[in-house]
């Protein structure tokens, strides 16, 4: 409104001066009061209706938009304020910043307040959300800021950075839940570019399980390294369609010279795999296809073993037959001293690859083992978010349960880098810092969503209850990443490797034959006995 009124005043001033000067030059008698009367009437007639209409419109319009506060008076905050004022999602009432030099500044009619004024602003405007518009700070500073904001009684959400808006990955008024990186409690591990591109640049790369959380992120990371061809292999038709459309859009937007090949199929079908690898001339395989949910595999033991063990064997045999140079298995920390069938099946898949690696084939086999992936399908993050939005309760299996966590991009980058530095039969793990207590993660998420968590009979009443449901079958209180102590560093400061206990292929084939027969006979008791006899350290709980 202020710029519009300024233009009206300027126009009226110019016309008033023109009127006075024209009367002087043409010597036409104009009383001295006329220019002033003209200016007053012109301003009232031109500016008055505008002010009245805008005031009524904004008063009516604002009642429909919930009040929000903006945190950050930088470029992102200014852009957000402008977009929200013109949009119909939220009504910004003030801007908060921790820089005292900005206190009192006016940005698009909004006053900038110091962060110490939050309680007063919250009481005055009763905002529904705090929109975090700071993207140009380090991860460490961001984590400290979020730790401070988590104590404020308001839901905290973030907005895209200017770079994301410019690249089309977000809009100026898009409001998102906080990035899962903010829940990790540590800075993400940066990748080494030479390792990222070594097995991908100008090569034919294949990803099995390309439609899953890890597989899809692997594909996103791979196309950024400019492969010649990317083969997407997936059992689920919808997931394959979704990742195919996303990657095609990214390739067109980034103008990449990469051919996409989409293939439906099961990793248990070795002939299908051989045909795909041979016809496309695959150089590198990332094997992400697996059943990974502990309770589901515990209830479907046969299919878990078929997919995780024999699917890996079929894929590896196909790779050897077609001369694939590098094969990397995505494994899990649950493979270390497993207490569930899923973990045991993944450890057996590791043994299969280690046995094949000892046969001196042209294919290099290695495995990447990591902890829980934040925000992947089936992880606690989307479950907790859904439970909080429904008003609770948030379910945690045990008050003392702890897990290692990492980000989906971080996991994908580890897989790619490990495949570039691997020697045959190696297992790689990421130094993920200290494990995270699931109870603390739940409390932190609830706080950042503007509510207070409580445990019945332990805390004062809050907004969202945390309930303990008991450990699920096969679930451990803690997870490990290494079986033995034979740990070595690598050229990456955050990646470790270990040579662990192995079996020869001839030794393993006997057990695999018995396991295969038991799967055909649907004899789960014999399957568990075989798993217990193998050097997996499997103990059913």
Secondary structure as GFF3:
##gff-version 3
##sequence-region A 1 541
A	DSSP	alpha_helix	2	25	.	.	.	ID=ss1
A	DSSP	alpha_helix	32	63	.	.	.	ID=ss2
A	DSSP	beta_strand	66	71	.	.	.	ID=ss3
A	DSSP	alpha_helix	75	86	.	.	.	ID=ss4
A	DSSP	beta_strand	90	97	.	.	.	ID=ss5
A	DSSP	three_ten_helix	100	102	.	.	.	ID=ss6
A	DSSP	beta_strand	106	107	.	.	.	ID=ss7
A	DSSP	beta_strand	110	114	.	.	.	ID=ss8
A	DSSP	three_ten_helix	115	117	.	.	.	ID=ss9
A	DSSP	alpha_helix	118	125	.	.	.	ID=ss10
A	DSSP	beta_strand	129	132	.	.	.	ID=ss11
A	DSSP	alpha_helix	139	149	.	.	.	ID=ss12
A	DSSP	beta_strand	155	159	.	.	.	ID=ss13
A	DSSP	alpha_helix	162	166	.	.	.	ID=ss14
A	DSSP	beta_strand	175	176	.	.	.	ID=ss15
A	DSSP	alpha_helix	181	184	.	.	.	ID=ss16
A	DSSP	alpha_helix	193	198	.	.	.	ID=ss17
A	DSSP	beta_strand	204	208	.	.	.	ID=ss18
A	DSSP	alpha_helix	213	224	.	.	.	ID=ss19
A	DSSP	beta_strand	229	234	.	.	.	ID=ss20
A	DSSP	alpha_helix	237	254	.	.	.	ID=ss21
A	DSSP	beta_strand	259	264	.	.	.	ID=ss22
A	DSSP	alpha_helix	270	280	.	.	.	ID=ss23
A	DSSP	beta_strand	284	287	.	.	.	ID=ss24
A	DSSP	alpha_helix	294	299	.	.	.	ID=ss25
A	DSSP	alpha_helix	301	305	.	.	.	ID=ss26
A	DSSP	pi_helix	306	310	.	.	.	ID=ss27
A	DSSP	alpha_helix	311	322	.	.	.	ID=ss28
A	DSSP	beta_strand	326	332	.	.	.	ID=ss29
A	DSSP	three_ten_helix	333	335	.	.	.	ID=ss30
A	DSSP	alpha_helix	341	357	.	.	.	ID=ss31
A	DSSP	beta_strand	364	370	.	.	.	ID=ss32
A	DSSP	beta_strand	372	374	.	.	.	ID=ss33
A	DSSP	alpha_helix	380	389	.	.	.	ID=ss34
A	DSSP	beta_strand	394	396	.	.	.	ID=ss35
A	DSSP	beta_strand	402	403	.	.	.	ID=ss36
A	DSSP	beta_strand	405	407	.	.	.	ID=ss37
A	DSSP	alpha_helix	408	421	.	.	.	ID=ss38
A	DSSP	beta_strand	426	430	.	.	.	ID=ss39
A	DSSP	beta_strand	436	437	.	.	.	ID=ss40
A	DSSP	alpha_helix	438	448	.	.	.	ID=ss41
A	DSSP	beta_strand	453	454	.	.	.	ID=ss42
A	DSSP	beta_strand	464	468	.	.	.	ID=ss43
A	DSSP	beta_strand	487	489	.	.	.	ID=ss44
A	DSSP	beta_strand	495	498	.	.	.	ID=ss45
A	DSSP	alpha_helix	505	520	.	.	.	ID=ss46
A	DSSP	alpha_helix	524	533	.	.	.	ID=ss47
###
